[in-house]
Amino acid sequence: MKKIPKVPRKETHPDLRALVNQIPMTPGVYFMKDEEGGILYIGKARILKNRVRSYFANRMQLPKIALLVSQIRHIDYIETTTEMDALLLEAQLIRKYQPKYNKELKDDKGYPLLKITAETYPRVVITRNKSDRKAFYYGPYTDARLLREAVNLINNLFPIRKCRRLPKAACLYYHIGQCLAPCIKPEVRDDYARWVHEIRNFLGGGKKSILDYLTERMHQASAELRFEDAQFFKEQIQALGKLKKKRFLPQNPEAGIGLAASLELKKTLGLEKLPERIVCFDVSNIQGDEPVASKVAFLRELPDKMGYRRYKIRTVEGIDDYAMMREALSRMLRGLKEGRESFIPDLIMIDGGKGHLAAAFEAMKEEGFEDTPLISIAKKFETIYSARRKAADAAAPAEDLNLAKDAPANHLLQKIRDEAHRFAVSYHRLLKEKNLQRSDLDEIPGIGEVRKRILLRHFDSLAELERCDAERLSALPGMSRACAEQIEAWCRAKAAEK
């Protein structure tokens, strides 16, 4: 291994110090150059001035850094809108110029890469190896957290698939406009390929921000009279503005930006920081049948669909809402520890009362997250409880927040709870319908798909259907008297078998 020579400590040249003082306090990419203008090193920073100044302020530098600093004669920079834009631009420029002191990045070892898969309908994913030669790779990137945000942003802005395997039915992303649904619409293949091509153009194009790229493409499409494409890029620019306000732009969250509910929650709960990221859990089951749980995520008081999750309960038998809540919450917390979940919530919320809160707090203690703020909202009187995080055990009494009914925080929490409940119930119904469609209802003579759907809409379980007589059944829309009597006779025979 080649040894790095020892470099005597030298004072920074006055002109260089003056140049550093002129660098802005913004995100961006910086270039360290030698006397001939050759690029020695390229780096990215959340705050350019602070990052560059640190090279000259640290007197306990590694030999490699000291050698780099001794050769710097000029510094250039490119400002970007966000640190995430700086990350993407840094990787593009390093690949282009191959600076001497970025050798560790040229080797691609240990750093994450952005990959566009070689599937018929490609996905954008993160990887650390290049095992698939047909795929396209970008990077490496120096910050895995920012890279995850970049992938989430690309998936938000471009309607490409997120699922590992093509499902047999359109998923949530299709219904919220974030996927073309090639799983059920093969006719979108050309449009899909076009949007993948746009993503590749951006990642390899050296633009300093995705906003620059989208704006340029909008003007180009308009000039070429491709008005549908121009409208798409315009909508994505607008969406990007909303996303950046929620997620990426450096802001003072308490400087009057319309987060009254979050500010009220921060004060009421005595939190150290604004609860920008809130997740809420709910469980759904009918007489223990097909139990499921849901997690919804809100970011700065708006739904964050990328953070939604559905959990099919695996370990609980019978009706035990507390155990179901513990299982769902524990699975999210383990996902955080294992890197499968991308962010730690500022506040966790449970749909339920004191018992649900105690069960959730127990799960959080077991997984080592007892310091994360936790609250619950009871359905009957909309009472909101807060776990006493400093209590000796999970059975300690919960605190009633005593929020006014018309308080902004109260409205926000109820909105989040209602969304969690809706999401859980929709998943439960989906599983219930799949289960019934492939089993019991197929045994009823004379019942086709249309009448099967009628029964599924009006009955939550087979037990409820068995308690119904022909009179009530015949009153259902689309159900004849003869068919109702057939169903009643089948239900009686079914009950007699038990």
Phi, psi and omega per residue, in radians:
M1 nan 2.315 -3.120
K2 -1.254 2.261 -3.125
K3 -1.419 2.471 3.071
I4 -1.475 2.158 -3.086
P5 -1.155 2.618 3.084
K6 -1.243 2.406 -3.089
V7 -2.058 2.148 3.113
P8 -1.142 2.512 -3.122
R9 -1.208 2.204 3.117
K10 -2.127 2.615 3.069
E11 -1.221 2.475 3.093
T12 -1.131 2.373 -3.137
H13 -1.034 2.401 -3.112
P14 -0.959 -0.683 -3.141
D15 -1.115 -0.630 3.137
L16 -1.212 -0.700 3.095
R17 -1.087 -0.723 3.125
A18 -1.121 -0.676 3.123
L19 -1.119 -0.743 3.124
V20 -1.050 -0.693 -3.122
N21 -1.153 -0.348 3.140
Q22 -1.558 -0.170 -3.119
I23 -1.216 2.375 -3.062
P24 -1.294 2.826 3.096
M25 -1.601 1.028 -3.101
T26 -2.298 2.880 3.003
P27 -1.163 2.721 3.091
G28 2.918 -3.003 3.137
V29 -2.082 2.398 -3.134
Y30 -2.070 2.653 -3.116
F31 -2.132 2.114 3.012
M32 -1.598 2.190 -3.059
K33 -2.156 2.680 3.112
D34 -1.623 -2.965 -3.074
E35 -1.085 -0.584 -3.131
E36 -1.491 -0.003 -3.107
G37 1.537 0.055 3.092
G38 -1.212 2.516 -3.101
I39 -1.427 2.097 3.112
L40 -1.548 -0.681 -3.024
Y41 -2.729 2.498 3.043
I42 -2.148 2.293 3.119
G43 -2.444 2.897 3.089
K44 -2.070 2.777 -3.094
A45 -2.655 2.597 2.997
R46 -1.309 -0.666 3.057
I47 -2.252 1.858 -3.008
L48 -0.986 -0.877 -3.052
K49 -1.038 -0.824 -3.110
N50 -1.093 -0.714 -3.094
R51 -1.174 -0.821 -3.104
V52 -1.171 -0.706 -3.124
R53 -1.103 -0.504 -3.110
S54 -1.113 -0.467 3.132
Y55 -1.128 -0.543 -3.049
F56 -1.758 -0.152 -3.112
A57 -1.671 -0.380 -3.067
N58 -1.514 1.996 -3.127
R59 -1.600 -0.013 3.103
M60 -1.964 0.894 -3.055
Q61 -1.380 2.686 2.967
L62 -1.154 2.652 -3.135
P63 -0.950 -0.685 -3.125
K64 -1.114 -0.725 3.131
I65 -1.188 -0.719 3.124
A66 -1.067 -0.690 3.113
L67 -1.138 -0.738 3.090
L68 -1.040 -0.875 -3.084
V69 -1.055 -0.642 -3.113
S70 -1.133 -0.350 -3.092
Q71 -1.753 -0.131 -3.079
I72 -1.285 2.235 3.074
R73 -2.161 -0.246 3.117
H74 -2.698 2.645 3.126
I75 -2.316 2.200 3.011
D76 -1.965 2.889 3.122
Y77 -2.692 2.770 3.013
I78 -2.194 2.119 3.087
E79 -1.341 2.521 3.045
T80 -2.221 2.894 -3.123
T81 -1.226 -0.691 -3.080
T82 -2.401 2.903 3.066
E83 -1.145 -0.566 3.119
M84 -1.131 -0.727 3.055
D85 -1.057 -0.681 3.127
A86 -1.097 -0.693 3.127
L87 -1.062 -0.834 -3.113
L88 -1.147 -0.715 -3.137
L89 -1.195 -0.685 3.122
E90 -0.969 -0.834 -3.108
A91 -1.104 -0.711 3.128
Q92 -1.090 -0.757 -3.080
L93 -1.248 -0.633 3.098
I94 -1.113 -0.728 3.115
R95 -1.131 -0.576 -3.094
K96 -1.327 -0.794 -2.998
Y97 -1.752 -0.296 3.107
Q98 0.848 1.028 -3.100
P99 -1.090 2.609 -3.073
K100 -1.005 -0.774 -3.030
Y101 -1.581 0.130 2.978
N102 -1.749 0.439 -3.062
K103 -0.970 -0.678 -3.096
E104 -1.108 -0.496 3.094
L105 -1.387 -0.560 3.128
K106 -1.125 -0.481 -3.135
D107 -1.337 -0.287 3.106
D108 1.103 0.288 -3.042
K109 -1.632 2.188 3.045
G110 1.464 -0.124 -3.128
Y111 -1.837 2.538 -3.133
P112 -1.277 2.638 3.103
L113 -2.090 2.671 2.993
L114 -1.694 2.256 -3.034
K115 -2.138 2.305 2.930
I116 -1.789 1.973 -2.980
T117 -1.143 2.833 -3.108
A118 -1.658 0.390 -3.137
E119 -1.298 2.920 3.079
T120 -0.994 -0.717 3.042
Y121 -2.061 1.619 -2.979
P122 -1.125 2.712 3.044
R123 -2.064 2.813 3.010
V124 -1.834 2.065 -3.067
V125 -2.371 3.009 3.081
I126 -1.900 2.389 3.128
T127 -2.522 2.971 3.077
R128 -2.170 0.205 3.079
N129 -2.519 2.890 -3.118
K130 -2.046 0.909 -3.054
S131 -1.265 -0.458 -3.124
D132 -1.721 1.857 -3.069
R133 -1.242 -0.318 -3.130
K134 -1.489 -0.236 3.139
A135 -1.383 2.908 3.061
F136 -1.871 2.346 -3.089
Y137 -2.119 2.522 3.103
Y138 -2.348 2.512 -3.091
G139 2.062 -2.751 0.132
P140 -1.295 2.886 -3.119
Y141 -2.056 2.556 -3.020
T142 -1.554 -0.131 -3.050
D143 -2.381 1.855 -3.090
A144 -1.147 -0.623 -3.131
R145 -1.104 -0.843 3.134
L146 -1.144 -0.595 3.113
L147 -1.137 -0.701 3.076
R148 -1.062 -0.693 3.104
E149 -1.126 -0.675 3.126
A150 -1.118 -0.762 3.121
V151 -1.113 -0.724 3.092
N152 -1.074 -0.701 3.141
L153 -1.129 -0.794 3.123
I154 -1.056 -0.746 3.137
N155 -1.177 -0.518 3.079
N156 -1.262 -0.650 -3.007
L157 -1.533 -0.508 -3.083
F158 -2.008 2.354 -3.022
P159 -1.404 1.060 3.123
I160 -1.866 2.860 -3.051
R161 -1.270 2.609 3.092
K162 -1.985 -0.304 -3.058
C163 -1.352 2.556 -3.140
R164 -1.206 -0.653 3.112
R165 -2.172 2.486 3.119
L166 -1.121 2.132 3.125
P167 -1.353 3.007 3.131
K168 -1.540 -0.214 3.107
A169 -2.383 2.690 -3.128
A170 -1.103 2.411 -3.091
C171 -1.670 -3.000 -3.081
L172 -1.021 -0.665 -3.059
Y173 -1.092 -0.582 3.084
Y174 -1.136 -0.740 -3.067
H175 -1.268 -0.352 3.084
I176 -1.806 0.225 3.018
G177 1.356 0.393 -3.113
Q178 -1.942 0.213 3.076
C179 -2.706 2.473 3.103
L180 -1.333 -0.143 -3.140
A181 1.047 1.013 3.066
P182 -1.126 -0.276 3.115
C183 -1.080 -0.555 -3.124
I184 -2.104 -0.100 -3.082
K185 -2.298 1.329 -3.127
P186 -1.066 -0.292 -3.126
E187 -1.231 -0.156 -3.127
V188 -1.559 0.135 -3.030
R189 -0.969 -0.775 -3.127
D190 -1.159 -0.756 3.101
D191 -1.090 -0.680 -3.138
Y192 -1.099 -0.798 -3.137
A193 -1.087 -0.591 -3.139
R194 -1.160 -0.705 -3.131
W195 -1.274 -0.585 3.042
V196 -1.114 -0.675 3.100
H197 -1.100 -0.666 3.097
E198 -1.102 -0.729 3.126
I199 -1.095 -0.766 3.117
R200 -1.093 -0.700 3.117
N201 -1.045 -0.757 -3.133
F202 -1.163 -0.825 -3.062
L203 -1.144 -0.478 -3.130
G204 -1.863 0.107 -2.970
G205 -1.675 -0.105 3.083
G206 1.292 0.278 3.078
K207 -1.254 2.571 -3.065
K208 -1.398 -0.208 3.047
S209 -2.765 2.742 3.102
I210 -1.192 -0.457 3.070
L211 -1.114 -0.751 3.087
D212 -1.020 -0.771 -3.097
Y213 -1.112 -0.844 -3.118
L214 -1.092 -0.689 3.140
T215 -1.135 -0.782 3.116
E216 -1.066 -0.751 -3.116
R217 -1.197 -0.595 3.096
M218 -1.109 -0.815 -3.139
H219 -1.139 -0.672 3.138
Q220 -1.138 -0.779 3.137
A221 -1.104 -0.682 3.134
S222 -1.149 -0.735 3.136
A223 -1.116 -0.532 -3.133
E224 -1.605 0.174 3.110
L225 1.102 0.413 3.039
R226 -1.615 1.353 -2.938
F227 -1.245 -0.537 3.095
E228 -1.141 -0.749 3.099
D229 -1.136 -0.723 3.124
A230 -1.053 -0.708 3.121
Q231 -1.143 -0.680 3.107
F232 -1.047 -0.844 -3.118
F233 -1.133 -0.613 3.086
K234 -1.096 -0.764 3.121
E235 -1.127 -0.634 3.132
Q236 -1.230 -0.594 3.054
I237 -1.097 -0.743 3.111
Q238 -1.139 -0.734 3.113
A239 -1.116 -0.688 3.125
L240 -1.086 -0.695 3.098
G241 -1.046 -0.747 3.120
K242 -1.165 -0.741 -3.135
L243 -1.111 -0.719 -3.122
K244 -1.182 -0.620 3.080
K245 -1.090 -0.626 -3.124
K246 -1.383 -0.597 -2.803
R247 -2.233 -0.648 -2.878
F248 -1.982 -0.613 -3.009
L249 -1.242 2.396 3.073
P250 -1.192 2.081 -3.105
Q251 -2.448 2.819 2.942
N252 -1.602 1.873 -3.009
P253 -1.183 -0.157 -3.133
E254 -1.933 0.347 -3.076
A255 -1.760 0.786 3.029
G256 1.205 0.838 -3.110
I257 -1.867 0.383 2.999
G258 1.439 0.490 3.117
L259 -1.908 0.943 -3.053
A260 -1.065 -0.731 -3.120
A261 -1.127 -0.766 3.135
S262 -1.113 -0.705 3.099
L263 -1.105 -0.689 3.125
E264 -1.161 -0.707 3.091
L265 -1.100 -0.751 3.132
K266 -0.998 -0.789 -3.123
K267 -1.219 -0.785 -3.080
T268 -1.136 -0.721 -3.100
L269 -1.507 -0.154 -3.118
G270 1.185 0.659 -3.092
L271 -1.410 2.654 3.116
E272 -1.335 -0.497 -3.118
K273 -2.329 2.845 3.126
L274 -1.145 2.296 3.135
P275 -1.356 1.344 -3.110
E276 -1.277 -0.671 -3.114
R277 -1.847 1.975 3.130
I278 -2.108 2.289 3.022
V279 -2.041 2.604 -3.133
C280 -2.338 2.390 3.136
F281 -1.930 2.507 3.012
D282 -2.506 2.653 3.075
V283 -2.055 2.642 -3.125
S284 -2.459 2.220 3.019
N285 -2.813 2.693 3.085
I286 -2.127 1.917 -3.096
Q287 0.957 0.662 3.092
G288 1.339 0.094 -3.064
D289 -1.498 2.252 3.092
E290 0.821 1.004 -3.109
P291 -1.183 2.390 3.124
V292 -2.442 2.877 3.030
A293 -2.360 2.731 3.118
S294 -2.261 2.673 2.968
K295 -2.260 2.172 3.005
V296 -1.941 2.685 -3.112
A297 -2.184 2.399 3.050
F298 -2.122 2.380 3.117
L299 -2.129 2.046 -3.119
R300 0.915 0.823 3.018
E301 1.286 0.197 3.102
L302 -2.164 2.566 3.121
P303 -1.035 2.384 3.084
D304 -2.031 1.578 -2.984
K305 -1.087 -0.421 3.118
M306 -1.175 -0.316 -3.137
G307 -1.715 0.056 3.123
Y308 -1.277 2.489 3.087
R309 -2.467 2.618 3.027
R310 -2.105 2.406 -3.120
Y311 -2.189 2.112 2.990
K312 -1.514 2.081 -3.046
I313 -1.123 2.249 -3.032
R314 -1.921 -0.524 -2.925
T315 -1.873 -0.057 -3.020
V316 -1.915 2.260 3.059
E317 -1.924 2.471 -3.136
G318 1.401 -2.914 -3.080
I319 -1.691 1.823 3.129
D320 -2.597 1.461 -3.082
D321 -1.056 -0.603 -3.121
Y322 -1.124 -0.796 3.139
A323 -1.145 -0.665 3.112
M324 -1.104 -0.728 3.119
M325 -1.120 -0.725 3.118
R326 -1.069 -0.743 -3.110
E327 -1.111 -0.845 -3.094
A328 -1.091 -0.808 -3.121
L329 -1.136 -0.715 3.130
S330 -1.088 -0.649 3.135
R331 -1.154 -0.656 3.068
M332 -1.167 -0.761 -3.101
L333 -1.129 -0.683 3.072
R334 -1.159 -0.605 3.078
G335 -1.098 -0.633 3.084
L336 -1.124 -0.778 -3.108
K337 -1.187 -0.544 -3.097
E338 -1.637 0.016 3.083
G339 1.461 0.141 3.133
R340 -1.460 -0.334 3.035
E341 -1.870 2.452 -2.934
S342 -1.571 -0.250 -3.115
F343 -2.605 2.631 3.041
I344 -1.586 2.182 -3.112
P345 -1.114 2.630 3.007
D346 -1.384 -0.419 -3.126
L347 -2.656 2.294 3.062
I348 -1.872 2.363 -3.065
M349 -2.181 2.473 -3.127
I350 -2.123 2.344 3.039
D351 -1.436 1.829 -3.111
G352 2.778 -3.050 -3.109
G353 -1.764 -2.663 -3.075
K354 -1.110 -0.625 -3.138
G355 -1.142 -0.766 3.094
H356 -1.095 -0.688 -3.131
L357 -1.109 -0.760 3.129
A358 -1.105 -0.714 3.121
A359 -1.122 -0.720 3.131
A360 -1.155 -0.725 -3.132
F361 -1.127 -0.627 3.099
E362 -1.068 -0.766 3.117
A363 -1.121 -0.678 -3.124
M364 -1.183 -0.636 3.078
K365 -1.143 -0.753 -3.117
E366 -1.081 -0.588 -3.093
E367 -1.651 -0.012 3.087
G368 1.459 0.456 -3.139
F369 -2.060 0.489 -3.057
E370 -1.154 -0.275 3.127
D371 -1.512 -0.119 3.087
T372 -1.329 2.240 -3.130
P373 -0.986 2.405 -3.062
L374 -2.392 2.305 3.076
I375 -2.392 2.897 3.023
S376 -2.398 2.755 3.103
I377 -2.254 2.074 -3.091
A378 -1.444 2.447 -3.034
K379 -1.238 -0.696 -2.916
K380 -1.101 -0.932 -3.101
F381 -2.008 0.224 -3.119
E382 0.967 0.582 3.118
T383 -1.352 2.377 -3.118
I384 -1.921 2.174 -3.121
Y385 -1.960 2.570 3.072
S386 -2.074 2.319 3.094
A387 -1.237 2.411 3.048
R388 -1.433 1.709 -2.970
R389 -1.153 -0.350 -3.132
K390 -1.621 0.066 -3.129
A391 -1.172 2.715 -3.083
A392 -1.205 -0.528 3.129
D393 -2.617 2.984 -3.059
A394 -1.193 -0.289 -3.114
A395 -1.453 -0.002 -3.136
A396 -1.107 2.655 -3.087
P397 -1.098 2.561 3.107
A398 -1.596 2.719 -3.130
E399 -1.716 2.291 3.027
D400 -1.405 2.169 -3.084
L401 -1.246 -0.337 3.115
N402 0.935 0.757 3.074
L403 -1.320 2.438 3.086
A404 -1.131 2.567 -3.082
K405 -1.043 -0.563 -3.112
D406 -1.693 0.214 -3.129
A407 -1.233 2.446 3.102
P408 -0.961 -0.693 -3.137
A409 -1.100 -0.682 3.131
N410 -1.107 -0.784 3.128
H411 -1.095 -0.701 3.139
L412 -1.110 -0.817 -3.103
L413 -1.122 -0.684 3.098
Q414 -1.144 -0.663 3.104
K415 -1.094 -0.773 3.138
I416 -1.155 -0.760 3.118
R417 -1.052 -0.769 -3.131
D418 -1.102 -0.647 3.117
E419 -1.187 -0.687 3.098
A420 -1.112 -0.716 3.135
H421 -1.140 -0.784 3.116
R422 -1.037 -0.753 -3.090
F423 -1.175 -0.694 3.128
A424 -1.182 -0.779 -3.111
V425 -1.130 -0.702 -3.139
S426 -1.106 -0.667 3.124
Y427 -1.222 -0.699 3.128
H428 -1.083 -0.763 3.139
R429 -1.130 -0.671 3.125
L430 -1.070 -0.806 3.136
L431 -1.170 -0.692 -3.137
K432 -1.100 -0.743 3.142
E433 -1.138 -0.732 3.115
K434 -1.076 -0.704 -3.109
N435 -1.177 -0.803 -3.107
L436 -1.234 -0.623 -3.109
Q437 -1.126 -0.495 -3.083
R438 -1.768 0.168 -3.078
S439 -2.397 -1.823 -2.864
D440 -1.073 -0.793 -3.039
L441 -1.138 -0.417 3.100
D442 -1.159 -0.307 -3.105
E443 -1.443 -0.262 -3.079
I444 -1.324 2.139 -3.129
P445 -1.141 2.393 3.061
G446 1.413 0.123 -3.133
I447 -1.802 1.984 3.098
G448 -1.688 -2.974 -3.079
E449 -1.093 -0.671 -3.095
V450 -1.115 -0.876 -3.112
R451 -1.260 -0.491 3.066
K452 -1.084 -0.750 3.124
R453 -1.143 -0.602 3.082
I454 -1.062 -0.807 3.138
L455 -1.121 -0.707 -3.125
L456 -1.138 -0.565 3.134
R457 -1.266 -0.507 -3.000
H458 -1.821 -0.195 -3.103
F459 -2.276 2.308 -3.090
D460 -1.500 -0.278 -3.118
S461 -2.733 2.858 3.098
L462 -1.130 -0.626 -3.139
A463 -1.078 -0.702 3.120
E464 -1.160 -0.675 3.111
L465 -1.127 -0.677 -3.117
E466 -1.139 -0.422 -3.136
R467 -1.500 -0.038 -3.072
C468 -1.644 2.426 3.134
D469 -1.691 3.033 -3.077
A470 -1.116 -0.558 -3.133
E471 -1.058 -0.824 -3.137
R472 -1.231 -0.681 -3.130
L473 -1.108 -0.719 -3.101
S474 -1.185 -0.324 3.123
A475 -1.398 -0.186 3.127
L476 -1.235 2.486 3.128
P477 -1.068 2.299 3.099
G478 1.463 0.120 -3.095
M479 -1.970 2.100 3.138
S480 -1.434 2.858 3.127
R481 -1.121 -0.723 -3.112
A482 -1.118 -0.723 3.136
C483 -1.169 -0.680 3.115
A484 -1.084 -0.691 3.124
E485 -1.179 -0.623 3.078
Q486 -1.100 -0.730 -3.137
I487 -1.157 -0.735 3.140
E488 -1.085 -0.743 -3.136
A489 -1.130 -0.699 3.127
W490 -1.130 -0.730 -3.137
C491 -1.107 -0.687 3.118
R492 -1.120 -0.751 3.121
A493 -1.121 -0.664 -3.139
K494 -1.142 -0.766 -3.119
A495 -1.159 -0.614 -3.126
A496 -1.176 -0.459 3.135
E497 -1.256 -0.365 -3.053
K498 -1.393 nan nan
